Amino acid sequence: MKKALTLALALMGTSAFAAPFVYPAAWTAEQNTANKRGGEFRDYTISDFKTFNPFTSAEATSIPLTMGAGAGLFTQDPRNDEFIPKMADGPATVSNNGKRFVVKIRQGMKFSDGQEITADDWVTTFKIHTDDKVGSNSYDSFFLNDKPITVKKINTYTVQFDFPAVSATAYATMSYTPWPDHVFGAAYRSGGAEGVKKLWGLGTAPAQIVSPGMWVLSSYRAGERAVLSANKSYGDWNKDSRGQALPYLATYSYRIVADLNAALAAYLAGQLDAYGPRNADDLAQIKRAIDGGNLKAYLKANVSPQASSQWITFNWNKASDPAKQKLFRDVRFRRAMSHIANRQAMVQLALGGLGQETYFSTYPIFKNQIDAGLSAGAPQYKYDLAAAGKLLAQLGYTKKNSDGYLVDKAGKVLEFTLSTNAGNTTREQLGRIFADEAKKAGVKVNFTPIDFNTLVGQLTAKGENRPFDAILLGLSGGDNIWSFGSNVVPCGTNLHSYNNPTDGKCATSQEQLMTKLFYQGDAELNTAKRLAIGAQLMKAEGELQPVIYLVGGSYHVTYNERVGGEYPTNLQNSYYLSRDTALTFVK
Amino acid sequence: MIPFLLRRVVQSIPTLLLASVLIFFVIQLAPGDFLTPARLNPGISEQQLANLSQNFGLDRPVWQQYLLWMGNMLRGDFGLSFQYTQPVLDVIWPRIVNSVWLVLLYIVLFYAIAIPVGVFGAVKQNSVGDKAVNVVLYFLLGFPSFFLSLIVIYGILLLRNKTNIDIPLNGMTSDNFDSLNAVQKVLDVLKHLIIPALVLAVTDAAGLTRVIRGQMLEVMHADYIRTARAKGVSERTAIWKHTFRNAIVPIVAGIGGLLPAAVSGAGFAEVVFAYPGITPMLLTAINTSDLYLIAGFTVIVTILLIVGNALSDILLAVVDPRIKVG
């Protein structure tokens, strides 16, 4: 009864003074019932921080990203992937056939310097991100198929978003971190893009840095350590399920280490609170330390698949070698290559048994989409050398020469060059396994690891005669709402790696279909319908086999037992990771 | 002396110009540019890549990039680092300062080890002590410093597990550095510096020790030393004043290299000890093709090399009256 009353009061109070955002109790496996406060979470990063400026930062682990954690209009609930209002005061009002979103923001939110967070901050942030002279990494997220999204202030506490088309990822797009208008807006109005770029370099005093999110920078020593402390203003509008201000922690620190081996050593020595194990070797070392009583830590292997892919792509634009171009464009050839890929051996040998076979561009972590595709009959061309042989025979490769390689009528050996980036040992092993299996099937694969930059240059080259036969590489990034790459699937886009002629046109009807389905799914708001469209896309992709997907690694979780408040085990995965730092506490 | 210095300055202009051309174009020879890894990101569109390319000036021909860079440099502007979007000098300066501390301590330890050991070897030639020192030095000479660093780190870890003695393994400061007072801060940094500096000094001392030993032996057998001894000067004066001062000439000639060495950092030892010096940053810059950062730093080192050489010429004249600067 008391709860209902509080809820009613809270609902009534929204217009006058907004209620805080309450972190659901189900987001933590371990409630902080003793109300432990203070303490430090010791994290690590393997490259030095480059800037504190949120508009020029391009790092995977960055100071602005860490500071801004927990600040966004909406946030995804790890239990059901739904977007729930965070800085928004409630659900968005949708109009204009699903293209206009009017969002009321929670009142009473403040930046770390005490200034109120208002609609201006969203508008200014949007303006700066979309100025191409600033060079923001988020530039693209404000465009939909090259058409811009617009953000407008209605009043102090209301923002309006207009999308050029219906978008399934609209809530993710709107959930960007608002940076202070009184800092960046002022600099932008007086100095333009250059004015913004000058702000918040590594030399800026931490006291001048202002954050809307959970953390604020307290000190930074180049190449050594960054220390962030809890933003007190954040606790005013973020509470746990018992009404306590969040975050519990006083400090979040990054130690900058030379490489992951150094990070592992520091973790094993108990100097770090979490580590991301890469492989079986890492897991074994951690397990030994735990078993030996040197480390009190939690360890779980194979928590979920990683959100990344490894694949082989064949070049369809090879005017200099028409025979090869014809071969690579033949679907039977590519299906044969998929049959040759011994994914089980790749998982066992290259990933140490910690991974899974993959057959589609959708990462296996996005299980709902994979399941939908498989039940719609998306084909998987599994390891089967006999089947590969049959397909190659249909292409006219029936005879083998004295070396055991298949030859055509003119006696020309069936061969191609496969490149990957030198130094990536996993990919080098994947390529080696593929080449060995191909030899069994009579296909000569000249596997050559080359320089990464050269490789990317080849892959992204455009034109009728692109400079490679086949490339083994990987991709990562993307979300679980519409888990297909906007730069990968549609014809003419940057990473449509197999076919990229000058005019960017599709070469096959399946490509056209995939392009159409991509935009259709992107514009579908209904989750079930979107999954169904994705399933059709997977079916077309599976049949065409433009890219041979190989294997994906696993995500493992380990953290020091001195910290609590992680997600329940069933919510931990490579997408949501293992904890929300707001709910983390030191025992 | 002044005409000598002026001549040095004039001579250094074409040297620097040629060096800058070489530096810039050799860096350009590497495949790809700063944006290459971004091309593999499914989230970055071609429009965005073109924008960035234009922002960084990467869309222009190489010679134009060079002229622009050179022109700015003459005005004391080394350009912007792509990664940091900050002026190159702002980015590398704190790192250089960190490296200088480490290298200074290393140099002190280096001479403090090499000179006495070298002199000892010459004075007690072929004694058991001399032979033992020789064996150890030969051994160290063949050891890359980063490898020795790894062994030392392992040793420190073992020591820590056994005895709980807390010797810092990496970094330049402790976690609580910000809360320390000035004296404690200096001690804290020294505590972090001593192990890497010692490792470097010990590995490098082997070479210099052998040079000093050889030089000393040569001078000790010279006629004027015999004459000095015959005149009855003490053994101490004979060794340190007469022999050592003459034996040290080739070492002084090498001092010119110390200046650029001080800012170029301590190499892989910095990486192994995760020391925030210039080397780890430079390696990242090379990995990410951060053009102006690499080029700017290389130019600074070149300038210091020229200045350092002039300095060592002057020092030589001070040590050896036969050499005259003019």
Interface residues (C-beta under 8 A of the other chain):
Chain A: S47 D48 K50 T51 N53 T56 A58 D132 K133 G135 N137 Y139 D140 S141 F143 D146 K197 G201 L202 G203 S219 R221 A222 G223 E224 R225 V227 S253 R255 I256 V257 A258 A262 A265 A269 N294 D451 F452 N453 T454 V456 G457 L459 T460 L473 L475 G477 G478 G485 S486 N487 V488 T493 N494 L495
Chain B: A30 P31 G32 D33 T36 P37 A38 R39 L40 N41 P42 G43 I44 S45 E46 Q47 Q48 L49 N51 L52 N55 Q83 Y84 T85 Q86 D90 V91 P94 R95 N98 L157 R160 N161 L169 N170 G171 M172 T173 D175 F177 D178 V271 V272 A274 Y275 P276 G277 P280 M281 T284 S289
